[in-house]
Amino acid sequence: MRKKLLAILGSPHDNGATAAMLDCAVKAAASQGWEITTISLYKKKISFCQGCRACIKTGQCVLQDDIREIAALIKTCDRVVLSAPTYWANVPAVVKNLFDRLLGTAMEETAAFPRPRLSKNQDYLLLTACNTPFPFSQLCGQSSGALRAMNEFFKTSGMKRLGSVTFSNTKGRAELPHGITRKIEKLLQK
């Protein structure tokens, strides 16, 4: 049985740097025989979280939209690759909304600490693009802020981190430098 990879694009641009990073990851995974499902969050209908927290008990959101499809894909995949741009040292609103809506999918509350609902046998790779030039993208917390937000969701869910790749100084650049391509390919070989 082929391993399943869920590739998530958290950018409104299908032809930008973030999409190029995800495309690189998808091609690398396909060459290794992964079964791949790709979704673009900006093309999905995902309502805002209502804060009812019913999903904590049931593991499923009460709202009827595309989050149910995404939750099912996350629960059944072996690996997630999330590619999201850096907006104001964080993820775009659509990615944050995804995390909010997947609360019950990712964790359950206990008296002490949240308990992960996903598996340590699942892993994730985080990709981000940032207009700020390196090293300022890291030193000023731009890309590191976005990666921290993405990592927090997956870590709390119980999944293992493969790593992350940041493409800095992307303004007007959609073509990936060889070093970025190589990093993505190397991480996917794990």
VMD Tcl script that draws the C-alpha trace (Angstrom):
set ca {
  {0.00 0.00 0.00}
  {1.39 3.39 -1.02}
  {1.98 6.01 1.63}
  {-0.35 9.02 1.52}
  {0.85 12.62 1.43}
  {-1.43 15.61 1.92}
  {-0.02 18.76 0.28}
  {-1.67 21.97 1.52}
  {-1.21 25.35 -0.17}
  {-1.90 28.23 2.19}
  {-1.30 30.98 -0.37}
  {-3.75 32.82 -2.63}
  {-1.19 32.65 -5.45}
  {-1.00 29.45 -7.51}
  {2.15 30.67 -9.27}
  {4.15 32.33 -6.49}
  {7.12 31.28 -4.38}
  {5.05 29.38 -1.82}
  {3.27 27.40 -4.55}
  {6.64 26.67 -6.20}
  {7.91 25.25 -2.91}
  {4.87 23.00 -2.56}
  {5.16 21.93 -6.21}
  {8.79 20.96 -5.59}
  {7.75 18.86 -2.59}
  {4.93 17.19 -4.54}
  {7.27 16.28 -7.41}
  {9.86 14.88 -5.00}
  {7.22 12.79 -3.21}
  {5.72 11.57 -6.49}
  {9.15 10.37 -7.62}
  {9.28 8.28 -4.44}
  {5.88 6.70 -5.13}
  {3.71 8.59 -2.64}
  {-0.04 8.86 -3.24}
  {-0.60 12.63 -3.20}
  {-3.66 14.77 -2.53}
  {-3.19 18.51 -3.01}
  {-5.57 21.14 -1.67}
  {-5.53 24.92 -1.92}
  {-7.07 26.51 1.17}
  {-8.12 29.62 -0.76}
  {-10.27 27.43 -3.03}
  {-12.03 25.68 -0.15}
  {-15.10 26.81 1.74}
  {-13.95 27.03 5.36}
  {-16.12 29.09 7.67}
  {-14.68 30.80 10.71}
  {-14.55 28.90 13.99}
  {-17.56 29.65 16.21}
  {-15.68 28.89 19.43}
  {-18.31 26.38 20.58}
  {-15.62 23.77 21.35}
  {-18.05 20.92 20.58}
  {-15.30 19.37 18.46}
  {-13.20 18.77 21.58}
  {-15.73 16.14 22.69}
  {-16.68 14.69 19.31}
  {-13.45 15.12 17.35}
  {-15.47 16.72 14.54}
  {-16.55 20.28 13.84}
  {-20.29 20.96 13.87}
  {-20.09 23.31 10.87}
  {-20.86 21.68 7.51}
  {-18.20 22.80 5.04}
  {-14.92 21.66 3.47}
  {-13.18 21.28 6.85}
  {-14.66 17.79 7.16}
  {-12.92 16.68 3.96}
  {-9.63 18.22 5.11}
  {-9.92 16.65 8.58}
  {-10.51 13.21 7.03}
  {-7.46 13.65 4.80}
  {-5.27 14.69 7.73}
  {-6.43 11.76 9.85}
  {-5.65 9.22 7.13}
  {-2.42 10.55 5.63}
  {1.10 9.53 6.54}
  {2.62 12.95 5.88}
  {1.47 16.56 5.57}
  {3.37 19.22 3.66}
  {2.06 22.69 4.48}
  {3.34 25.58 2.38}
  {2.24 29.03 3.56}
  {3.66 32.50 3.04}
  {4.75 34.73 5.87}
  {2.30 37.56 6.57}
  {3.32 39.96 9.37}
  {5.52 37.33 11.07}
  {2.68 34.82 11.00}
  {0.61 32.62 8.72}
  {-2.17 34.00 6.50}
  {-5.63 34.13 8.06}
  {-6.84 31.13 6.03}
  {-4.12 28.94 7.57}
  {-4.85 30.17 11.11}
  {-8.54 29.51 10.47}
  {-7.67 25.97 9.35}
  {-5.90 25.38 12.65}
  {-8.81 26.85 14.63}
  {-11.31 24.65 12.83}
  {-9.21 21.49 13.30}
  {-9.00 21.88 17.08}
  {-10.99 18.72 17.83}
  {-9.24 16.79 15.06}
  {-5.83 17.60 16.53}
  {-6.38 17.27 20.27}
  {-8.66 16.43 23.14}
  {-8.65 18.16 26.48}
  {-7.80 16.38 29.68}
  {-7.56 17.62 33.25}
  {-3.84 18.30 32.85}
  {-2.53 18.71 29.29}
  {-4.08 18.38 25.84}
  {-3.84 14.86 24.43}
  {-2.92 14.49 20.75}
  {-5.47 12.84 18.47}
  {-3.18 12.31 15.50}
  {-0.38 9.77 15.35}
  {3.33 9.97 16.08}
  {3.62 7.74 12.99}
  {2.52 10.72 10.91}
  {4.96 13.48 10.06}
  {4.92 16.97 8.62}
  {7.10 19.34 6.62}
  {6.67 23.11 6.83}
  {7.49 25.46 3.98}
  {7.32 29.25 4.02}
  {8.28 32.13 1.76}
  {9.07 35.61 3.00}
  {9.75 38.92 1.23}
  {12.21 39.96 3.95}
  {15.83 39.25 2.98}
  {17.90 36.71 4.94}
  {19.17 36.99 7.69}
  {16.63 39.64 8.69}
  {13.77 37.24 7.93}
  {15.05 35.13 10.84}
  {16.58 37.80 13.09}
  {13.45 39.97 13.03}
  {11.18 36.96 13.56}
  {9.34 37.18 10.24}
  {9.58 33.65 8.84}
  {10.31 32.13 12.24}
  {6.98 33.49 13.50}
  {5.07 31.77 10.70}
  {6.94 28.52 11.25}
  {6.30 28.69 14.99}
  {2.54 29.01 14.42}
  {2.48 26.10 11.96}
  {4.66 23.91 14.13}
  {2.52 24.49 17.22}
  {-0.55 23.00 15.55}
  {1.16 19.87 14.27}
  {3.24 19.33 17.41}
  {0.14 19.54 19.61}
  {-1.65 17.10 17.30}
  {1.03 14.48 18.01}
  {2.72 14.37 14.61}
  {6.51 14.26 14.11}
  {8.33 17.16 12.49}
  {10.43 16.39 9.42}
  {11.75 19.93 9.27}
  {11.13 23.26 7.62}
  {12.41 25.31 4.70}
  {12.31 29.09 4.37}
  {12.68 30.91 1.05}
  {13.62 34.50 1.96}
  {13.77 37.64 -0.19}
  {11.07 36.37 -2.54}
  {9.67 39.70 -3.77}
  {9.13 39.22 -7.50}
  {10.74 35.77 -7.47}
  {8.77 32.58 -8.00}
  {11.57 30.39 -9.30}
  {13.23 28.40 -6.55}
  {16.98 28.67 -6.04}
  {18.77 25.33 -6.31}
  {19.58 25.36 -2.57}
  {15.89 25.61 -1.61}
  {14.95 22.83 -4.03}
  {17.69 20.61 -2.64}
  {16.62 21.21 0.99}
  {13.02 20.28 0.21}
  {14.03 17.14 -1.69}
  {16.43 16.08 1.06}
  {13.81 16.45 3.81}
  {11.31 14.39 1.83}
  {13.77 11.51 1.59}
  {13.37 10.84 5.31}
}
mol new
graphics top color blue
foreach p $ca { graphics top sphere $p radius 0.5 }
foreach p [lrange $ca 0 end-1] q [lrange $ca 1 end] { graphics top cylinder $p $q radius 0.2 }
display resetview
